[in-house]
C-alpha cells in the first residue's frame, strides 16, 4: 500500500506544491486547516508522515498527539517554517526534516524524495484499542487534547501530551468509542505523572452523559470490582491487580 501524509497548513500555495509533489511520488495526502481537525485525524488515522506548518496555532500538539497514538509505529514529522514562525514547541515534539517558506519546488522535491525512503508503507496490522479515544480537556480556560486509555463510571485514565496540574473544575468531553454519543463532565485531576499520564475523576456529569456512559459500560466497560482500579496511578494499579489474584 502507498505511504500517506497528513498536511496541516492554511497556505494554499504551499499545499498545492506539496500535494502535487506527493502525488508524483505516489504518496497519498490529506489536508487539515486547523490543529483541532489534524489532532482528530492523527489519533484516528494512520499516516507515514506529518507535514506541519508552524504558522498554524498549536500545531506542536498535532505531533505530540500523533506520537502518543502511534505507539511503536511513529510517523516522520516535518515542519514548514518561515522567518517569523514560532518553532520551539514543534522542535520539542521531534522533527525529522524542515522545509523553508516560501517553499521552492527544488527543496520540496529533494526533501520528500529522500523522506519517502524512510516512510513506512504498511498500515497497522492490528486495530487500535477500542479505549483509545480522543478527549478534549478545558483547564483554566485552555484547551488541551488527550487520549483516553481506560474509562469507568467514576472517571477516565488518560495520556496527555504534557503534564497535567492536579486541579478541580476541569472540563472534559469525548465520544464514547464505537458510538456517536458525547460525554460531557466537570472533573478533578486526582493524580498526574511527568509523562502526561493522569487520572481524572468525574465530579459532575450531565444527565444525558450519565445515561450514555452507563449503557456503554454495561456492554463494554470494566466490571464493577475494577471500576475504581482504572483510576489508580500505574504502580498502584499493578499492586492492586496483583493483590486481587
N, C-alpha and C positions, 0 to 999 in steps of 0.2 A: 504494500500500500504506500501511497505517497506520504512524505512528511508534510506537516502542516504548520502554519504560522499564525499567531494572533497579533494583529496590528492595532495599536492604541494611539490614535492621533486625531487632531482636528484640522491638520494641514492637508488640504485636498491635493495640492501639487505633489507633496511627499508621498501621499497614499497612492496616487496614480503611478508614480515611478516605482514604488515598492511592489504594488500588485502586478504591474507589467513584468517586472524582473522575476518575481516569484513564479508567475505563470510560465515564463520562458524556461525557468529552471525546474518546472513541474513540481512546484511546492504549492499546496492548497493554502488559501489565506482567508481569514475572517477579520472584519474591521469592527472596532468598537470606538466610539467617540468620547466616552467618559470612563473614569476609573470604576465607577459603580457597575456599569454594564460589563466591563472587562473582568472584574473580580468574579462575577457570576459565571461568565464564560470559562474562565480559568479553573474554577472549582469544579464545574460540572462537565467540562470538555477535556480533550486530550490533545495537547499541542507539542510539536517538536521544538518550537522556538517562540519567544515573545519579543516583539519589537515595540519598545515603549518610547513615546515622545515625552521628554522631560518637561515640556511646557504644559502638559495636561495635569491639572491639580491632583495630588495624592496618587500619582502613578506608581510610586515606590510600593504602595500597598498591593498592587497587582502582582508584582514579582514575589513579594513575601507570601501572599495567599496561594499563588501557584506553587511555590516551594513547599508549603505545608501540605497542599492537596496531592501533590505528585508523588511524595514519598521517595522511593529509590529511583523513580523514572523522571529525573529532572530535565526540564526543557532548557535549551540555550536561551540566554537573556541578552538582548541588545538594546542600546539606548540611542535615541536621536537627540543630539544636543546642539543648541545654538550658543552664541556668545554669552547670553544672559540667562540660560536655562538653569534652574535650581537642580543640582545634581547630587548633593550629598546623600540624601535618603536613598536614591537609586543605587549609588555605589555601595551603600551598606547592604543592600539586598543582593548584591553579587552580580557582576556583569561579565559576559563573555566577549562582547565586542561593542564598538562605538561607531555610529555614523554621525557625521557633522552636518548641521544645517547651515545654509540650504544644501540639500542633497545633490550630489553630482552623479551622473549616470555611471561614470567610471568607478567611483568609490563603491556605489551600491552593488554593481555587478561583481566587482572583485571580492568584496566582503561576503556577500551572500553565497557566491560560488564556493568560497573556502568554507564557510559555515555549514553549507549543505552536507559536507563530508562528515560533520560531527552530529548531524541531526538524526535521531532515531526515526525509522520509517514504520515500525510496527506499533499497532495500538495495544492497549492494555490486554494482557492475556486473561485477566480476571476482572470482574466488575468491582468498583469501589464499594466499600462497606455502606450498607443502607443507612447507617447512622451518621455518615459524613455529610452533613448538610450545612449550607451557608447560614450563618447567624449574623444579624445586624444589631450592634450594641450602641447605646447612646449614653456616654459617660461625661458628665459635666458640660453638656452642650456639644460634645464632639462625637462624631460618628466613627465607629470602628468595626470592621468586619472580623469574623472569627469562624472557625469550623467546629461544629458540634461533634464530639466524639461519642457521647452517650447521653441519653435522655431518661429521666424518671418523672414520677408525679411531683417530686419536690424541686427539681431543677435540672441543670444541664452541666455536664463536664465538657469543657471546650479547649480549643487550641487557638490562641490569638497570635497575630504577627508581632506582638510586643508585650512586655509585662503589663498586667492589669493592676490597678490600685485596689486594695481591699476596701471598698466603699459600698454604701447603701444607695438606694434610689437610682439604679441603673436601668435604663430602658432596654428591652430585648424583644426582637421579633424574628421569626423564622417560619418556613413552610415545613410542615411535617413530612418526612420522607415518604415518597410513594403516593402523596395526596396533593390537593390544591388548597389545603386548609392552613390558615395562618394562625400561629400562636403569638399573642402579644402579652407582655408581662412587665411588671416592675420587679426588680431583682436586687439581690445583695451578693457581692463577690465575697464568698466566705473563706476562700484560700486562693493564693496565686503564687506561681513559681517564676523565676527569672526567664525561663524559656518560653513564656506565654501561656503555659497550661494553667487552667483555673477551674474552680467550681463555683457555679452561680446558682443561688437559691431563689426560688420564686417567692416573693413576698406578697405579690398580688397578681392574679390572673383575671382577665376579662371572662365573664360567664361563658361566652362562645368558645374562647380558647380552652377553658377548663373542660368543656364538653368534648371538643375535638381531641384534646390530649388524652382524656380518659378512654375514649373509644380506640385511639391509636395504640395506647399502651396495652389495652386488653388483647389486641391482636398481635402486636409486635414487641412490646416492651419487656423489661426485666420483670421477673416475678416479685411479689411483694417483699420477700425477705432480702432481695438485692436492691430494692429501691433507694435506700439511703447510701448503700455502698458505692453506688455510681458517683456520688458527690464527694467521696473521700479523696484526699490527696493521693497520688500514685503509690507511695510507700505504704501508707495506712491501708490502702485498698488491697495491696498484696498480703499484708499481715492479716487483715480481716478475712480474706479468701482462704488463706492457709488455716486460720483458726476454725473456720467453718467446716473443714474437712473431717 
